[in-house]
Each structure stands twice: as C-alpha cells, then as structure tokens.
Amino acid sequence: MRAQWFSEARFGMFIHWGLYSIPGGIWRGREMSYIGEWLQACFRIPNREYGALAARFNPERFDAEQWCRTARDAGMRYLVFSAKHHDGFAMYRSRVDSYNVVDATPFGRDPLAELAAACPKYGLKLGIYYSQDLDWHHPDGGDPGPESPKNHGMSWGNDWDYPAHRGKRFRRYFEGKAIPQLTELLTGYGPVGIMWFDCPLTISREESGRIVELVRKLQPDCLINTRIGHGFGDYGSYGDNQLPAAPPEGMWETPGTLNRTWGFKWNDHDWKTPGEVLSLLASLAEKDTNYLLNVGPMPDGSFPPETVRVLRETGKWLERYGFAVYGCGANPFQCSFDWGYVTVEQRPGKRTRLHLIIREFRPEIRLYGLEEVVVRCWAAAEPECPVEFGCSGGRCLTIRLPEWLRARLLPVVTLELACRNAPAVCTDLVPLDHVLRLPAARGTIRHGQREAAVEPAELRGLGAAGERHPAVSHCCLDRTGNLAEWHNPADRIEWEAYFPEEGRYRVEVVTVSGIHGAAWKTGQKVELAVSGDGGAANVLVATLNGRPDPSASDRCYIRGSAEAGTLSLNGAGRRKISLRMLDCPDREALAMTLAELRLVRL
C-alpha cells in the first residue's frame, strides 16, 4: 500500500531552516514574541532588506548525514524539510527564481539535494515542505487582504512591499513560480514520500486540485497532507501542536515544536523534556496519529545542543520500547487513562498484545471492559519479569506494577491476549479509580430548535495554518473529537453510564481552547442533569471556575479543568447524564471546546 509506511512510522522530523534563522527572532535590537520564521512579517521588513540576509548565509557546520543520523537515532522514520517557506526563499537550487540558497548565498550548496541523498542511507523517507499560497517575496503571492483576520496581529500576505491588494493576481504567482518550483522539487530529488503544504488562504479549489494532479503525475507514491486545501490530501494535518481527543477516521499527523518556535530563535530555551516528548508521542500513538516533531537548525547548520540531547534520550526509549509505538493501533477502550496510554499490536497469525505505557506510576492500574482472556503479562523489554494481574470484579482487570518500574521513564507493561484480532471491549462508561470520565467523543449530541444567542461570526478567525473555522449555530464534534461551537442553550450532549455504588461526586468540566494561541477561559454557566432508574433528574446549575493545567497543555491549545459543584447520587445503577451551556460571559470563553466531563467520587 502507498500509505502503509506512513501508518507504521509514527514519528518524523520536521526541519524549518532559512534566512530567518540568522536573526533568530531579533531584528535591529527588537525581539519578536511569535514563531521565528515569521520574522519578516512581524517586523514588516522590506524584501530588499530581508533578502540581504542571503549574503550572510554560510552554514559551515551543515552536514546532511549528521541531520539524518540524528533523526534515525531519535527513532524517527521520516523527515520533512522546508524547501520554501512564506518568505519565498528557496532552500534548494531553483532555476525558476534566483532567490535561492545556491544562487544568492556564499554557501552555494543545495541542502535538499544532500538530504535527499542521505535519507535512504538512514532509513528515512524524504518529505518536502512547500508554501504553495503565501510568498512574501513575490508581488502576487497569496494575500487574503486587509479585511481578513490577522495572524497574531500580522498580515498573512506582504502588504508592506505590495500594499495595492486589488492589483494582486495570485494566478501569476501560481503559474509563474509555484507550479514550476513544485515541478523542480518533484523531478529533481528522487523519490519523495510526502509533499507537505501549508496555509491555503487564497488558493482556489481548482488550483489545489492542479497541484494534486501534478504530484500524482510526477510522484505517484507521494503522500499529500490536507493543508493543500479544499478537502484534498491523503492524510490529515492537525493544527500546530494540536492534540486529538479520540482516534480519528483515516490517517492523521500532529506537527509539533520542541520549544515554542519552528524556525530557530536565540532566546527560546523552553525545551520539552524527553519525558514530555515521549508522553506526546505515546498519547498520539494511542490516538492512531503520527508525531512530526520540529527542529530549527542554527544559522551555522547545526542543531541546538539541547535539541540533540532531548532527541538522543527519546531515541534510547524508542530503541527499548519502540514496539509499543511503531505500527500499533489505537487505544480500544472508551477513554484514555490518567496513568498513561494504551496501544494495540496485531501481528499476522500471532496473539494480539496490549501495550500499557506508564506515564504516572501507581502500584495498581485498572482496565475496565476488556472482553478477552489475558494469557500473560510482563514488563516489556524484560520478558523474564512477569507482572501480576487478575480480575477484581465484573470486567475490571487489575495489574499490579512492580515497585522497580517506578524509576523508569515511561516503562511499558505488555498484556498478551488469547485472541488474534482486534480486542473486544465493552462500551460501558463506568467509574474507574473513583473517577467517571465522559469524553465528548463518546457522547451523543442533541440539537434543539433554538438558534444560538450569539452571532457565530464572532467566534472564529483563522487558525495558525490559515485554516478557516466554520461558524455554525449548533454544537458539533471538531476534528480533534472535542465539542466545538458549544454555545447554544438548546443543544446538549448526553452519555449513559453505570454507577456501581451511590455517593457524592465532584463535577469537573475539562475544556480546551479551540483557537490556536487563545487564552483558556471559564465563566460559562452550565446545566448538568443526571437521571435514571425511574427517579427524578438530579440537576446542577453552576458557573464554571478553574484554571488551566500547564502539565496537560500542548502550549498552543490550552487545556484546563473547571469545577461545577457536587452531586449526590442515591443508589447504584445506570444513569443518563446530559450537559448544556446556558450562558457565556465573553468571546474568549465562547472559543472553548468541551473535551470531557468528569465525576470524581468524594
């Protein structure tokens, strides 16, 4: 299959490198707060001044084989290199435009050609990033115009050198530069595994389709991401650093940063730890999603030392536990677990295995709903160390972790099942370790007849990749599996759950900002109703109050938990639980999406 390698790879390296790496986020003594590759737009630098950086670009420490070796040793299976970013400067030898790394710099070498030669030596698929819409160097590059929402206050297109928006003709850029350069990339660098596109703000459906046809013609086995625009693409690209809440349909990938930038910045030292990288990788693996982790090389062509250290430690873990990630399927249970992650390994003709990746050590962990016989259980990568397990009532499987695992970084425990296919799992939602988790992706959405009280256009702008968020009057699941447009009091989301005992429960509402970089806000007024067993509904009306959880945040789509009070449930049994929003204080709170409802037994 053309796409099988992508589904099995799970982990790739993204590389953002260009003229913007030289100033590294600082221009004439002023430091930018946004991502480094947007430096030209941030400071509205004329092309004449920005292009002068090319005379200083001479990365004497660039070594394509070293880059590829670092990626391979980190456990990565593919590499995506930025051949042209929004600044329009080609990081390869382009005969279409002399504004390129070979013709315009003292370096005079083609880094993409050297990477294309090195990737196969280290078992890496080559991917190429190309900004097909935005191009600040071309007078007709994509520009949605002055009426379009800004990107953190910046113009998407170059309106400082070329302010006459009405005179721009995108077709001239598209036919004169984009298509010819894409033809160069698809014919001059051997097999290309991925064409990675970005920010389809002004490109038409016909133009996106034209690019797809070109890729199919010149590189039939090449995959295309959905940022090509207009519903095209072989696999989905989530927002920058965005995490899915549930396994999606089809193939997906999250592009993420090691610090807070993509292009190198001198003063960004907010590096993720190896544990954070591995937690994100495992979290995505259990959602059947790839992780494309970015590195921003320094102006001299070397990787920042902290980048190398983090990737080295990541690779050590994958060398030991990679079988729990590569080629594995999604968590089959109804929700994620606070202690860690679950992946499924299916091998032709062999018994199915569940891999439990332990993020937070506990003496005992529990799995509810597994309807398969467990043949054996052991500490993975150490088959001589069996782990005790057994049923603790109903469908609840208890695994007792040996104390020595506490000192390990994300250790893995493997369950071998008697079956040789996808494991059967009960769909009941029940409290586990005194917490009932109700993910939005597992609920049923009920739309009422009333239209939203707010103007939908107030809710959405453009995302970090230029994606447009459709404004609708009724709530729906977004592409991550969270409940979006959650602002119509006539709508509600429902779950059915089983409570094995009565008791008092603290109600927590977990929300995630639905817009890249938006603040996490509370203040929403919600109504929670719990009914069942023929009794009257237990109704709680409360205004949410809480704070964001930095440890659960991906730094771009902030996550947090807000309390909504307590409920007392009399007697065990099945209950129907419904939640709706009655009112919202401001636009920022309206942008929150519902990730899950939690009932914590007191």
C-alpha angles and dihedrals in degrees: 000000000000092000101036094098090055094052090051099041098070095173132062141162122241116200123199110185130151146108089311088068091072098064088034096204097321124101122180092337095312120114123213123222096205131076115304101239089062092063095114093053093041094057095027090233114189114242090243091060097037092048090055087073087075090073088061097047106107109132101191092179097054110127116170092196091053091051091051092044090053091050093048093046089051089059095253120149102193140026130212116198125195103239092173127004129188093285087071095233111138114224090203135053105285119184089190095066128016088213090100142111096258100046101033105041137061087236090074095183133114107237092186091057090051092048091048089055094045101045097073091050089062099039095255128141112226118235126184126210116209126175098223097178113027117060116157094188095059118074091223098042117135114294122164089199138237094301093059121097111264128240103245088324094313129115115249093215131041103273094153097067094026108031097159097094095174090059096056118107111194091191090067090057092042096051097033101044117002100052095041092048092047088052089054092050094048095047106034107050108053123242112001115202098191138017104203114200130185147196105011095191104140105010114115127233090249091053094048088050090050090057091048090053090050092052092046091050099046101030109021093177095049119113123223125208122226094250085085081087141226096066095300123130142088097243137019126255115208119209119282107294090351119150126208119233095209138016108282131219112264129357120328140175135196116213109210142177130233090217127002099293140058101206114052119278122188095217102040105104098150093120124176113240120240088254092054092048092049092046090053091046092050093044090053093044090056087052091052090247132132124234117223103191118197131227121189108204119216122250090264091059097253127119116249108265093240090053090055092048094050093046092048092055091045089054093051090056093047091048087059102034106018091117087073091060114026113084093351125138132233130286104277095203125097095253143007122267129240092225096057147288141315128212131177124227117198118185123187110262093357135100119276118251133206116209116205110200106200113215096163115034117229128169088236133023126187135212119195125201105022107148097187131091114255109223098186143343129207145159101271119243085023106069092171089069110076118196122219117243140164146150117278098192134313113000094332116125117198121203118193110210119214112243094238090068089069091080095051124097107244096331119201127229117194128208117198112207130206092236127085098207139053108319118253112236130185113245095216118124110221136161112270120193086356093303126107110202117197110186117202088231090063096049132092117241118220117194120206127208097250120098120232116279092223129066105257092215088068092064106060143048130160123307127234090271093047091259116154119233109216113231112225135171097228133052122259140166112271124216091275094055096254124126107257132186086032098169110098112102090205091064127079140175120223137198134181116219139170120232111199091197142015123254149117119295133196110223117223126182114203115204136177128203107254095204123068111257095002120142120255110248139185133186097104115143110226138180121216119191125187119187139161149120091055094293129125117277118265105226128195122186115188145150112242117245127178147097138259118269108229092192091058094043127103087205094243105054101037118215128201145160125236127192121232101182132262137302130202117213119195116213133353124279145090119321136188112223123195132182131190137167115241100182142354128209103215148346094275092056090047089060093063118108124208113245101172147330117235129198110194116195113233 
